[in-house]
């Protein structure tokens, strides 16, 4: 199985059914929803985006990922912890996480994450990355719904709440819009994809090259 996951042409969201100061964050670093859009060169961050860090930071980093993507899980485990410690928590970088659905399960996973409280969004997404082998059909899982339900129950969600969340179509348009904008604006072709201050940075899905690119952006290069 390739570690580089290519984006499907069609974005599928539905799975088959069966203002505080920037430094006031949750334990896991989630920043409260923005009061208004933040616009920069070739990007717009909205209150619906899931973010961490200082909204007034000089550098804005947008990660496009898919919950099923094994390389995204690798980035989450290896690159994100030092990224958060050295750049996000220090106020140097404003981090934005966006899902680019590659299949139905990706859209469903994003909806389940958004059905959590905002402070639980990142912890839940982290769990999804770390437990891919329990729910991701790329690992041969046949009961994807059951696998996702197991992860949701770990965060206190009942099966009824799970089904209600999956059936709710209100988030579908937003998820599809985010994916389409990323593909159109940046020409995204794989996940994870990293965008720094509105520019796609290729080959930055490991901490060393990403850190180098962030340092260059902070230095104004």
trRosetta pair geometry for C-beta under 8 A, 3 or more apart (Angstrom, degrees):
i j d omega theta_ij theta_ji phi_ij phi_ji
1 70 6.9 87 122 6 124 151
1 138 6.4 104 -147 173 146 103
2 5 7.0 155 97 -76 100 47
2 6 8.0 22 90 -14 146 91
3 70 6.0 -95 -133 93 62 109
3 71 4.6 101 165 -74 78 102
3 74 7.1 6 -163 -2 114 150
4 71 5.9 34 -92 -34 40 157
4 190 5.3 -21 -179 -154 95 141
5 66 6.3 -107 105 48 148 133
5 68 7.5 147 -137 99 160 86
5 69 4.2 -123 18 -125 153 98
5 70 7.1 137 -47 29 116 71
5 71 6.1 -157 -4 24 93 110
5 72 7.4 -45 24 -15 133 100
5 102 6.1 -56 157 -89 121 164
5 190 6.2 133 73 -157 51 80
5 191 5.3 -29 73 53 108 90
6 102 8.0 116 90 -134 41 122
6 189 6.5 -26 -142 164 80 76
6 190 5.7 -46 -101 -96 48 81
7 100 6.2 -55 -112 150 116 125
7 102 6.1 -122 -129 -105 49 87
7 183 6.9 -169 135 -97 159 113
7 188 6.3 79 -28 120 154 94
7 189 6.0 -133 21 -157 109 31
7 190 6.5 -133 -21 -82 86 27
7 191 6.8 101 -70 -23 88 94
8 11 7.1 148 82 -83 98 41
8 12 7.3 -17 88 3 146 98
8 102 5.2 119 -4 -162 101 61
8 103 6.6 100 -14 -67 147 63
11 100 7.8 -97 -117 -172 114 62
11 101 5.2 97 -162 68 86 105
11 107 7.6 113 165 -70 83 122
11 175 7.7 -172 157 127 126 88
11 176 5.2 148 100 -127 134 78
11 179 4.5 129 -114 103 152 154
11 180 6.8 -108 1 -55 147 79
12 101 6.1 -133 63 135 52 129
12 103 6.0 -11 61 -163 119 32
12 104 4.7 -52 126 -73 120 65
12 106 7.9 100 76 50 78 96
12 107 6.1 -124 115 -6 55 137
13 101 5.9 -158 -91 -24 58 173
13 104 7.3 20 99 -134 13 57
13 107 3.2 -177 -147 -160 47 151
13 108 7.6 131 166 -48 53 54
13 110 7.8 -72 -144 57 87 120
13 111 7.4 95 175 -43 97 119
13 171 7.7 -172 -178 105 137 84
13 172 4.5 146 97 -134 157 85
13 175 5.1 121 -115 85 125 135
13 176 6.0 -80 -43 -54 129 94
14 104 6.3 -34 90 -145 39 99
14 107 6.3 -47 -35 104 25 136
14 108 7.0 69 -158 -70 28 88
14 166 7.4 101 -151 175 74 81
14 169 7.5 -20 -81 -105 122 85
14 172 6.6 -11 -53 -104 93 127
15 104 4.5 125 -99 150 57 105
15 105 5.7 67 -100 -91 118 48
15 107 6.8 -176 -38 75 79 90
15 108 3.5 -1 -18 -56 125 143
15 144 6.8 -134 -156 111 129 123
15 145 6.6 155 141 -85 130 86
15 148 7.6 82 89 15 178 162
15 166 6.0 -64 53 -154 103 121
16 104 6.8 46 -16 146 70 159
16 145 7.2 -88 81 -53 80 121
17 145 7.8 80 -174 -109 24 143
17 163 7.0 67 -156 -145 100 92
17 166 6.5 149 -110 116 79 128
17 167 6.6 41 -106 -81 126 92
18 145 4.9 156 -4 112 120 166
18 146 7.9 29 3 -51 162 76
19 32 6.2 -177 -84 108 22 133
19 33 7.7 -69 -53 80 62 67
19 34 7.7 41 -86 -162 91 28
19 35 4.6 13 -67 -60 133 110
20 24 4.2 -86 151 73 129 129
20 32 5.0 98 28 12 100 144
21 24 5.0 89 62 -1 80 104
22 25 7.6 -1 162 -52 49 100
22 31 6.3 -18 -147 -130 67 123
22 53 6.6 -2 -179 147 116 39
22 54 4.1 78 151 -116 159 59
22 55 5.7 -154 -93 9 118 77
22 56 6.9 -123 -36 18 148 89
22 91 6.9 100 110 -119 134 95
23 54 7.4 7 -58 -85 71 91
23 91 7.2 -31 -79 -77 97 112
24 32 7.5 2 94 -10 95 116
25 29 5.2 9 148 -148 142 33
25 30 6.1 158 -167 66 94 38
25 31 5.6 -49 -108 -85 102 56
25 32 7.9 -143 -110 -18 57 71
25 52 7.0 58 -140 -145 145 77
26 29 6.6 -44 66 27 76 19
26 30 4.5 12 26 44 119 93
26 119 4.0 145 -93 -141 154 104
27 119 7.8 68 26 -177 77 114
28 119 7.2 126 40 -179 104 75
28 122 5.3 -174 129 85 127 119
28 123 5.2 -139 -64 -56 170 96
28 126 7.9 -130 -161 -6 138 144
29 52 4.6 26 142 -141 104 125
29 53 7.5 11 178 -50 104 63
29 84 6.1 -70 -93 -159 173 124
29 88 6.6 53 -172 127 137 129
29 89 6.7 -81 -117 -81 120 89
29 122 6.8 -52 67 74 90 166
30 50 7.3 -51 -137 -168 103 88
30 51 7.7 101 -159 79 62 47
30 52 6.1 -75 -109 -90 32 85
30 118 6.1 171 150 143 141 82
30 119 5.2 -177 57 -123 138 49
30 121 6.2 115 -113 47 143 100
30 122 5.3 -169 -70 4 104 122
31 51 4.8 -44 52 100 119 92
31 52 5.4 159 -14 -120 98 29
31 53 6.2 -68 -47 36 134 34
31 55 7.1 156 165 -46 155 93
32 118 7.1 77 -128 116 50 150
33 47 4.6 52 174 -167 104 89
33 48 7.8 23 -140 -72 113 24
33 118 6.6 -101 -42 -121 93 158
34 37 7.2 96 116 -91 140 19
34 38 6.4 -112 -143 -21 156 101
34 45 6.7 113 -26 124 159 99
34 46 7.0 -162 55 160 129 26
34 47 4.5 -129 64 -93 81 67
34 49 7.4 24 3 50 120 98
34 51 7.2 47 -39 23 101 147
34 55 6.3 125 -106 -111 106 147
35 47 7.1 84 -73 -90 2 118
36 47 7.2 -16 -89 -49 11 107
37 44 5.6 -12 -171 -174 120 100
37 45 6.6 149 -161 77 62 51
37 46 5.3 -22 -105 -103 85 64
37 47 7.4 -82 -69 -20 54 76
38 44 7.2 156 79 -160 49 50
38 45 4.2 -5 56 56 101 106
38 55 6.0 -154 -71 -171 151 104
38 60 7.7 175 119 -99 129 144
38 94 8.0 -56 108 134 165 160
39 43 7.5 172 -151 94 47 55
39 44 5.0 -11 -105 -109 77 82
39 45 7.8 -154 -69 25 35 67
40 43 5.1 1 62 60 96 93
40 44 7.7 -180 26 -81 63 40
40 45 7.9 30 5 -5 103 97
40 60 6.1 170 19 17 159 146
40 197 6.6 -101 143 -153 141 66
40 198 5.9 -146 109 -43 102 119
41 197 6.5 27 58 164 107 84
41 198 4.4 -133 100 26 76 161
42 185 6.6 146 -176 -179 92 113
42 198 3.2 114 68 -170 99 121
42 199 7.1 79 72 -60 145 56
43 60 6.4 -163 87 105 152 142
43 62 6.6 -168 -136 -27 142 142
43 185 7.9 114 -89 156 62 151
43 195 7.0 144 -83 134 133 133
43 197 7.7 -147 12 -173 132 27
43 198 4.5 -139 -15 -90 101 83
45 49 5.2 -78 -163 28 78 157
45 51 6.9 59 -171 -78 129 137
45 55 7.7 -161 96 -138 146 95
45 60 6.9 -133 -42 -153 133 139
45 62 8.0 -155 -87 -84 99 112
45 94 7.6 -56 -66 134 171 129
45 96 5.7 -129 -117 -91 114 144
46 49 5.3 122 58 -15 64 96
48 174 6.0 -113 167 -158 154 140
49 96 5.2 -22 172 -148 134 107
49 97 7.8 143 -180 53 84 51
49 98 6.9 -47 -134 -76 94 93
50 96 7.3 121 76 -158 52 58
50 97 4.9 -41 87 61 105 98
50 98 7.7 163 40 -75 90 48
50 118 7.7 -173 -120 -153 88 83
50 121 5.2 -135 -131 131 135 150
50 122 7.0 163 167 -60 125 85
51 55 7.3 52 143 -84 152 87
51 94 6.6 -7 -168 177 119 88
51 95 6.3 148 -159 85 64 58
51 96 5.2 -24 -101 -99 87 66
51 97 7.4 -176 -86 14 35 75
52 84 7.0 -28 129 -125 153 97
52 88 5.1 21 119 -172 113 135
52 94 7.8 171 85 -161 48 48
52 95 4.5 -7 58 61 91 113
52 97 7.8 43 -2 -16 98 106
52 122 7.2 50 -60 -73 121 154
53 57 6.1 -13 144 -24 119 143
53 87 7.9 -22 -109 126 145 71
53 88 4.2 -108 -73 -159 119 78
53 89 7.4 -98 -101 -60 85 26
53 91 6.7 154 -166 -114 89 37
53 93 5.9 -50 -165 96 168 58
53 94 4.7 -165 95 -115 117 46
53 95 5.1 100 4 11 127 84
54 57 4.2 111 83 -48 101 95
54 91 4.1 54 -26 -146 143 76
54 92 7.7 102 35 13 125 15
54 93 7.8 113 43 74 90 22
54 94 5.7 -100 77 -77 54 89
55 94 5.5 84 -110 -122 30 140
56 94 7.6 132 32 -58 22 131
57 60 6.9 141 81 -70 100 59
57 91 6.0 -173 -91 170 103 58
57 92 6.0 79 -150 146 121 20
57 93 5.5 146 152 -125 156 9
57 94 4.2 178 38 -29 119 88
58 92 7.2 -37 39 -167 96 60
58 217 7.5 162 121 137 98 89
58 218 6.0 102 86 -124 130 64
59 87 7.8 -54 77 -173 131 117
59 92 6.5 10 36 149 114 75
59 93 4.8 -39 87 -110 107 76
59 94 7.1 175 93 23 52 72
59 196 6.4 -21 -166 -163 104 94
59 197 6.0 -76 -139 -51 65 102
59 214 6.1 104 156 -151 165 81
59 217 4.7 94 -111 118 121 126
59 218 5.7 -58 -33 -71 131 75
60 93 7.4 142 -105 -164 19 70
60 94 4.9 -25 -109 69 70 103
60 96 6.7 18 -178 -5 94 116
60 196 7.4 148 80 -157 54 44
60 197 5.7 113 45 -86 82 51
60 198 7.6 49 71 -32 116 68
61 87 7.7 48 -5 131 146 139
61 93 5.2 11 -1 -177 117 121
61 94 7.1 166 25 79 69 48
61 95 5.2 -19 71 -109 102 66
61 96 6.9 178 92 26 50 74
61 194 6.6 -22 -165 -164 95 95
61 195 7.2 147 -158 78 45 54
61 196 5.6 -11 -103 -102 73 72
61 214 6.9 -21 -73 -100 130 109
62 96 4.4 -22 -108 72 75 111
62 97 7.9 175 -157 -79 57 20
62 98 6.2 8 -175 5 100 116
62 194 7.4 149 79 -158 54 46
62 195 4.2 -11 59 60 103 107
62 196 8.0 -159 24 -69 70 31
63 75 7.7 175 -153 134 135 143
63 95 7.2 4 -2 -168 106 93
63 96 7.1 175 23 87 65 56
63 97 5.4 -14 64 -113 102 64
63 98 7.0 171 86 31 51 69
63 192 5.7 -17 -168 -167 97 120
63 193 7.5 150 -157 76 49 47
63 194 5.8 -16 -103 -103 69 71
63 195 7.9 -162 -71 24 27 75
64 98 5.2 -27 -104 79 68 100
64 99 7.6 107 -158 -144 62 8
64 100 4.6 45 175 -27 104 123
64 182 5.2 116 -103 -154 147 153
64 188 5.9 -42 85 -127 161 154
64 191 6.0 -108 118 -113 82 93
64 192 6.5 152 78 -158 55 62
64 193 4.4 -5 54 55 110 96
64 194 7.9 -149 23 -68 75 29
64 195 7.3 55 -14 -9 102 107
65 69 6.2 -136 -171 46 77 135
65 72 4.1 119 -157 -138 109 133
65 75 7.3 -140 -105 66 129 135
65 76 7.8 90 -154 -55 163 105
65 97 6.9 -32 25 -161 113 90
65 98 7.5 136 24 79 66 49
65 99 6.4 -48 77 -112 65 54
65 100 6.8 152 65 23 13 90
65 191 5.1 121 -134 -174 40 117
65 192 4.6 -15 -92 -104 88 93
66 69 4.1 98 66 -23 94 111
66 72 5.9 180 52 -13 58 155
66 99 6.5 91 -107 -162 46 78
66 100 5.5 -69 -63 74 90 74
66 101 6.4 115 -124 -122 101 24
66 102 4.6 24 -141 -8 161 108
66 106 4.7 -40 -161 -125 94 137
66 191 4.6 117 1 76 95 166
67 72 7.4 -102 -102 95 15 143
67 99 6.8 -6 -26 -131 88 120
67 105 7.3 -118 81 128 113 86
67 106 5.3 164 37 -129 91 67
67 109 3.9 -95 48 106 167 155
67 110 6.8 -155 -22 -51 124 72
67 113 7.9 -172 -79 -31 135 132
67 125 6.9 -117 -102 -146 101 80
67 128 4.7 -35 -156 139 115 136
67 129 6.9 -118 -148 -69 64 66
67 132 7.8 174 156 -100 71 94
67 136 7.9 -157 127 -92 82 108
68 102 6.1 -114 58 55 120 118
68 103 6.4 -6 18 41 160 111
68 105 5.7 86 -63 91 126 115
68 106 5.3 -86 1 -71 106 92
68 109 7.4 171 -41 -1 78 150
68 132 6.8 118 -142 -140 45 111
68 136 4.9 142 -136 -136 81 110
68 137 7.6 -18 -138 39 131 74
68 138 5.7 122 175 -7 105 125
69 72 3.7 74 85 4 112 113
69 73 6.9 -180 96 -12 61 79
69 102 6.8 112 -62 -5 95 144
69 191 4.7 -108 -84 97 167 115
69 192 7.0 153 110 -47 148 67
70 73 5.4 -49 -152 33 39 115
70 74 6.6 44 148 -21 66 100
70 132 6.6 174 -96 116 71 169
70 138 6.9 -132 -37 114 105 144
71 74 5.3 -46 -151 32 39 116
71 75 6.5 42 148 -20 65 100
71 191 7.0 152 73 107 107 65
71 192 6.5 -139 115 2 96 80
71 205 6.5 16 161 160 112 149
72 75 5.5 -49 -148 35 35 113
72 76 6.3 40 150 -23 65 105
72 129 6.6 -116 117 -119 88 113
72 191 5.5 -12 -60 140 117 104
72 192 4.8 120 -103 -52 80 97
73 76 5.5 -51 -147 35 33 116
73 77 6.4 24 156 -14 65 109
73 129 4.1 166 -116 -170 78 89
73 130 7.0 157 -154 -70 107 35
73 132 5.6 -75 -72 -23 154 137
74 77 6.0 -63 -148 41 28 105
74 78 5.8 -10 170 12 68 117
74 79 7.9 52 128 0 69 99
75 78 6.7 -71 -126 53 21 86
75 79 4.8 -36 -157 39 65 121
75 80 6.3 80 143 -36 70 94
75 192 5.0 -41 11 10 165 147
75 205 5.4 -78 -88 -172 123 88
75 206 7.8 -116 -107 -86 81 37
76 79 7.7 1 -35 51 11 80
76 80 5.1 -5 -143 1 38 139
76 125 8.0 -143 -125 131 143 91
76 126 6.4 176 177 -124 127 68
76 129 4.3 3 60 155 161 169
76 130 7.7 -117 108 -51 129 76
77 80 7.4 60 2 30 12 102
77 81 7.8 -7 177 -14 30 109
77 129 7.1 -163 -42 134 88 123
77 130 7.1 117 -80 -92 109 85
78 81 7.7 -88 176 23 13 100
78 206 7.4 -30 111 -138 124 71
78 207 6.7 -123 134 -24 84 111
79 82 6.9 -74 -164 47 39 95
79 83 5.8 38 150 -25 75 119
79 205 7.1 -151 -9 169 164 48
79 206 5.9 -161 -81 -157 127 31
79 207 4.1 -173 -128 -61 80 81
79 210 6.3 77 -169 25 129 147
80 83 5.2 -63 -142 41 35 117
80 84 6.0 35 162 -22 72 104
81 84 5.9 -56 -147 34 27 109
81 85 6.3 21 158 -15 63 110
82 85 5.5 -56 -139 42 36 111
82 86 5.6 9 171 0 73 117
82 207 5.4 46 65 -143 128 144
82 211 7.7 -34 123 -72 118 125
83 86 6.7 -69 -133 48 18 92
83 87 5.6 -40 -172 37 59 117
83 88 6.5 51 136 -13 74 107
83 93 7.8 -63 178 69 87 152
83 95 7.6 104 141 -96 114 139
83 207 6.5 -139 -50 -122 89 92
83 210 6.7 -28 -95 117 118 137
83 211 7.6 -137 -96 -75 75 82
84 87 7.4 -70 -106 55 9 75
84 88 4.6 -41 -137 44 52 126
84 89 5.8 60 158 -24 69 101
84 95 7.6 -46 -100 -17 73 163
85 88 7.8 35 1 45 17 85
85 89 5.8 -18 -133 27 28 130
85 90 8.0 44 149 -26 40 98
86 89 7.8 57 4 44 14 94
86 90 6.5 -21 174 -3 29 131
86 92 7.9 -31 137 35 60 137
86 211 7.3 8 95 -120 145 112
87 90 6.2 -64 -133 41 13 107
87 92 4.8 -87 -153 71 65 114
87 93 4.1 19 156 11 106 126
87 95 7.9 104 108 -56 105 111
87 211 7.8 -157 -45 -118 130 74
87 214 5.8 -35 -115 166 149 156
88 92 7.6 -77 -64 53 19 76
88 93 5.4 -60 -81 75 57 97
88 94 7.9 97 -128 -112 77 19
88 95 5.0 -24 -105 -14 122 128
92 214 7.5 82 128 166 121 116
92 218 6.1 -14 -172 -104 113 134
93 214 6.2 -37 -78 -149 135 126
97 122 7.4 125 20 -100 158 93
97 125 7.3 127 146 114 152 171
98 178 5.2 -155 -163 175 118 128
98 182 6.7 171 113 -63 142 137
99 106 6.4 171 176 167 115 98
99 107 7.7 145 129 -100 132 45
99 109 7.7 -176 -138 88 149 95
99 110 4.2 -138 49 -93 169 133
99 175 6.5 -26 79 -144 111 98
99 178 7.1 68 60 100 63 139
99 179 7.6 -40 108 -69 63 97
100 106 7.7 -30 97 159 42 146
100 178 7.6 -127 -86 119 60 95
100 179 5.0 122 -135 -119 65 90
100 182 5.9 -93 -93 75 115 153
100 183 7.8 125 -141 -52 119 91
100 188 6.6 -115 -118 127 158 151
100 191 5.5 -170 61 -77 122 127
100 193 7.5 37 -8 23 153 112
101 104 7.8 40 -178 -98 124 14
101 106 3.9 160 -135 97 70 117
101 107 4.3 16 -111 -57 148 83
101 110 6.8 -94 -72 0 100 135
101 175 6.4 51 -23 158 123 117
101 176 7.9 -41 29 -88 127 59
101 179 5.9 -59 28 -78 80 149
102 106 5.2 101 33 -21 68 153
102 191 7.1 -117 -50 15 121 135
103 106 5.5 108 54 1 60 101
103 107 7.9 -128 103 2 37 88
103 137 7.7 -94 113 48 157 122
104 107 6.0 -61 -159 38 38 108
104 108 6.2 33 151 -17 72 110
105 108 5.5 -55 -144 40 36 113
105 109 6.1 41 155 -24 68 104
105 135 7.4 168 -166 143 131 96
105 136 7.0 148 125 -123 153 58
105 137 6.5 169 -19 4 153 105
105 144 5.1 -95 -98 -177 126 141
105 148 7.1 -162 -152 -57 93 131
106 109 5.7 -53 -147 34 29 112
106 110 6.5 28 154 -17 62 105
107 110 5.7 -54 -150 36 32 111
107 111 6.4 33 152 -19 65 105
107 172 7.3 38 -175 -120 128 75
107 175 5.7 113 -135 136 91 155
108 111 5.6 -54 -150 35 33 112
108 112 6.4 33 153 -19 66 104
108 148 6.3 -20 125 -136 120 170
108 166 5.6 10 -140 -125 100 100
109 112 5.7 -54 -150 36 32 111
109 113 6.4 34 151 -20 64 104
109 125 7.9 98 154 -117 104 71
109 128 5.4 105 -164 -146 125 152
109 148 6.4 -128 -89 -123 76 121
110 113 5.6 -52 -148 34 33 113
110 114 6.3 26 155 -13 66 108
110 171 7.5 -168 117 146 97 133
110 175 5.7 124 103 -117 145 130
111 114 5.8 -60 -147 42 31 107
111 115 6.4 35 151 -25 65 105
111 165 5.8 149 140 155 101 92
111 166 6.3 116 99 -107 140 46
111 168 7.1 165 -168 67 125 96
111 171 5.2 154 -113 75 88 145
111 172 7.9 -3 -83 -68 123 65
111 175 7.4 -60 -62 -48 82 148
112 115 5.5 -52 -147 31 33 114
112 116 7.3 45 149 -27 59 93
112 124 7.2 -144 123 161 90 136
112 148 6.4 -169 -35 178 162 113
112 151 7.6 82 135 95 150 109
112 152 5.4 -98 -161 -89 128 114
112 157 7.5 -110 -158 2 97 175
112 162 7.2 7 -115 -136 109 76
112 165 5.8 91 -101 127 59 142
112 166 7.3 1 -65 -70 89 79
113 116 5.9 -44 -168 15 38 115
113 121 5.3 74 167 -149 94 73
113 124 4.9 172 -121 98 77 123
113 125 5.1 40 -122 -65 142 88
113 128 7.2 -68 -69 -16 114 142
114 121 6.8 30 -92 -116 44 110
114 171 5.7 138 82 -118 153 151
115 157 7.2 66 113 -110 122 138
115 161 7.3 150 159 161 135 97
115 165 3.9 -25 -77 -128 160 132
115 168 7.8 132 -87 38 114 139
116 120 3.8 -113 164 92 125 113
116 121 5.6 171 77 -77 116 52
116 124 5.0 -176 -30 -21 161 152
116 155 6.1 -42 -108 153 118 149
116 157 7.9 -84 -85 -56 77 120
117 120 4.7 81 56 11 80 105
117 121 7.6 -114 96 -33 44 75
118 121 5.7 -23 -158 -16 40 117
119 123 7.9 17 140 6 62 115
120 123 5.4 -66 -154 51 56 110
120 124 5.4 57 150 -27 86 108
120 155 6.2 117 179 -159 137 129
121 124 6.1 -66 -153 37 22 108
121 125 6.3 17 156 -15 63 110
122 125 5.6 -53 -139 39 34 110
122 126 6.1 41 157 -24 65 104
123 126 5.5 -52 -147 34 31 116
123 127 6.6 35 152 -21 63 102
123 155 7.8 141 106 -107 107 120
124 127 5.6 -51 -153 32 34 113
124 128 6.6 37 149 -21 65 101
124 151 7.5 105 -162 154 83 106
124 155 5.6 -2 -99 -70 106 157
125 128 5.5 -48 -150 31 37 115
125 129 6.7 38 151 -18 65 101
126 129 5.9 -54 -153 34 33 111
126 130 6.3 21 154 -12 66 112
127 130 5.8 -64 -144 44 31 106
127 131 5.8 1 165 3 70 117
127 151 5.8 152 126 -156 118 107
127 154 6.8 -167 -173 89 156 139
127 155 7.6 -169 31 -51 161 112
128 131 6.4 -72 -135 51 23 91
128 132 7.2 60 159 -74 59 68
128 135 7.5 -65 -143 58 77 135
128 151 6.1 73 -88 -175 71 160
129 132 6.5 -13 -163 -43 31 102
131 134 4.5 -33 171 29 96 121
131 135 6.4 49 122 7 97 102
131 147 8.0 179 136 178 108 99
131 151 5.9 171 77 -93 146 114
132 135 6.9 -95 -151 54 32 76
132 136 4.1 -1 -175 -7 81 139
132 138 7.4 -25 169 59 115 108
132 139 6.3 126 132 -19 88 135
133 136 6.7 -35 -76 39 22 103
133 139 4.7 -134 -123 164 61 169
133 141 7.5 150 177 -49 38 114
134 141 7.0 66 148 -95 21 141
134 147 5.1 161 134 -151 69 105
134 150 6.5 -97 151 80 125 140
134 151 7.3 137 95 -56 125 100
135 141 5.8 166 -165 142 15 172
135 144 5.9 80 -179 -150 75 59
135 146 7.9 -160 -116 86 85 55
135 147 2.6 168 -106 133 74 121
135 148 5.0 112 -158 -57 141 58
135 150 7.0 -159 -71 48 112 107
135 151 6.2 -56 -32 -18 151 124
136 139 5.0 72 83 10 95 102
136 141 5.8 112 68 19 33 128
136 144 7.5 45 -116 -121 17 96
136 147 7.4 -124 -15 127 38 156
137 140 7.2 86 -166 -60 47 2
137 141 5.2 -101 -89 64 45 81
137 142 7.3 79 -119 -91 91 29
137 144 5.4 -41 -48 -73 101 118
141 144 5.9 107 114 -82 112 64
141 147 5.3 8 -178 -43 147 153
143 146 3.8 1 145 29 119 120
143 147 6.1 137 101 -23 75 86
144 147 5.6 -56 -148 37 33 113
144 148 6.3 29 156 -15 68 106
145 148 6.0 -59 -148 39 29 106
145 149 6.1 32 153 -23 65 108
146 149 5.5 -51 -144 34 32 115
146 150 6.6 40 154 -25 63 100
147 150 5.8 -49 -156 27 31 114
147 151 7.0 26 149 -13 62 102
148 151 5.7 -54 -155 36 39 110
148 152 6.3 37 150 -19 70 106
148 162 7.7 143 118 -160 95 122
149 152 5.6 -55 -145 39 34 112
149 153 6.2 37 155 -23 67 105
149 159 6.2 21 -153 -112 125 82
149 162 5.4 53 -119 -166 83 167
150 153 5.9 -53 -147 33 28 111
150 154 6.9 35 151 -26 59 101
151 154 5.7 -50 -159 24 34 117
151 155 7.4 16 150 -4 62 103
152 155 6.0 -68 -162 43 39 101
152 157 4.0 -57 162 62 97 133
152 161 7.7 -166 159 95 127 100
152 162 5.0 119 103 -100 159 110
152 165 7.9 -175 -136 46 146 149
153 156 7.5 97 -169 -40 37 6
153 157 6.0 -98 -83 65 37 72
153 158 7.5 59 -109 -107 81 24
153 159 7.6 -2 -78 -60 108 69
153 162 7.7 -34 -55 -55 75 133
157 161 4.7 -131 -165 91 84 125
157 162 5.4 106 139 -63 119 83
157 165 7.4 -30 -158 -8 139 144
158 161 4.6 97 53 8 78 102
158 162 6.8 -131 99 -8 42 88
159 162 5.2 -49 -147 33 35 120
159 163 6.4 33 156 -17 66 103
160 163 6.0 -54 -148 37 30 107
160 164 6.3 30 153 -18 64 108
161 164 5.6 -55 -145 38 31 113
161 165 6.2 35 155 -23 65 106
162 165 5.9 -58 -151 34 26 111
162 166 6.5 20 156 -14 63 108
163 166 5.8 -55 -145 39 32 109
163 167 6.0 25 158 -15 66 114
164 167 5.9 -63 -144 42 27 108
164 168 6.4 39 154 -37 63 103
165 168 5.8 -48 -152 16 29 116
168 171 6.6 59 112 7 100 96
169 172 4.8 -33 -165 4 69 127
169 173 7.8 62 155 -19 82 85
170 173 7.6 -58 -179 23 34 98
170 174 7.9 17 140 -1 62 112
171 174 5.5 -64 -160 44 53 112
171 175 5.7 51 147 -24 84 107
172 175 5.9 -59 -147 37 29 108
172 176 6.2 22 159 -13 66 110
173 176 5.9 -59 -146 42 28 108
173 177 6.1 32 155 -24 64 109
174 177 5.6 -56 -145 35 29 113
174 178 6.4 32 156 -21 64 104
175 178 5.9 -53 -152 33 29 112
175 179 6.6 25 153 -15 63 108
176 179 5.7 -57 -149 39 33 110
176 180 6.1 29 156 -17 68 109
177 180 5.9 -55 -142 40 29 108
177 181 6.1 30 158 -20 64 108
178 181 5.9 -57 -147 37 25 110
178 182 6.4 25 156 -19 62 108
179 182 5.9 -57 -151 35 29 111
179 183 6.4 24 156 -15 65 108
180 183 5.8 -57 -147 39 32 109
180 184 6.0 22 159 -12 67 113
181 184 6.0 -61 -140 44 27 105
181 185 5.4 13 169 -10 68 119
182 185 6.3 -57 -124 44 20 100
182 186 5.7 -33 -170 34 60 112
182 188 4.9 0 144 -1 97 141
182 193 7.4 134 178 72 122 137
183 186 7.5 -67 -112 57 9 74
183 187 7.1 35 -174 -123 47 19
183 188 5.2 -86 -96 47 52 93
184 187 7.9 1 -174 -65 11 48
186 193 7.0 142 120 145 139 140
186 195 5.9 -87 -105 -92 153 126
186 200 4.5 124 -169 -56 110 119
187 200 7.0 -98 56 -5 86 160
188 191 7.7 39 175 -69 120 71
188 193 4.8 -131 -132 4 106 171
188 200 7.2 -171 -82 -111 71 137
189 193 7.9 113 41 -80 49 134
190 193 6.3 130 79 -63 62 98
192 205 5.2 140 67 -120 100 112
193 200 6.4 -30 177 -141 110 105
194 200 7.4 117 82 -154 49 57
194 201 5.1 -40 95 56 100 102
194 204 4.6 -91 53 88 139 121
194 205 6.7 -178 -17 -77 115 63
194 210 6.3 -111 -154 -116 175 107
194 213 7.7 116 117 83 133 153
195 198 6.6 3 169 -129 108 10
195 199 6.5 160 -159 74 73 27
195 200 5.3 -39 -100 -90 80 53
195 201 7.0 163 -110 4 25 81
196 199 5.9 -30 68 62 70 83
196 201 5.2 32 7 -30 110 128
196 204 7.9 -79 -25 141 118 174
196 213 5.8 -173 -16 145 161 114
196 214 6.7 -146 -123 -90 138 61
196 217 5.2 -125 162 -64 126 153
197 217 5.6 171 -7 -148 128 128
201 204 4.3 25 116 -15 110 149
201 210 7.5 117 106 -116 141 65
201 213 4.9 68 -154 -157 153 160
203 209 6.0 -62 127 147 82 167
204 209 4.9 -133 -118 114 58 106
204 210 4.5 104 177 -84 93 73
204 213 5.4 -27 -119 3 135 150
205 209 8.0 11 31 65 37 119
205 210 7.3 78 -83 -54 10 116
206 209 5.7 71 65 24 88 97
206 210 6.7 -170 83 -7 39 99
207 210 5.7 -70 -143 45 28 110
207 211 5.8 31 163 -25 70 110
208 211 6.0 -55 -145 33 23 110
208 212 6.6 24 156 -18 60 106
209 212 5.5 -52 -148 35 36 115
209 213 6.4 35 154 -18 67 105
210 213 5.7 -56 -150 37 33 110
210 214 6.3 31 153 -18 66 107
211 214 5.7 -55 -145 38 31 111
211 215 6.2 33 156 -20 65 106
212 215 5.9 -54 -147 35 28 111
212 216 6.5 29 153 -19 62 106
213 216 5.7 -54 -150 34 32 113
213 217 6.5 31 152 -18 65 105
214 217 5.6 -54 -148 36 34 110
214 218 6.2 33 153 -18 67 106
215 218 5.7 -54 -145 38 31 112
215 219 6.3 25 155 -14 64 110
216 219 5.8 -61 -147 43 29 108
216 221 4.3 -80 -172 69 84 116
217 220 7.7 49 -180 -70 31 20
217 221 7.2 -91 -71 56 25 69
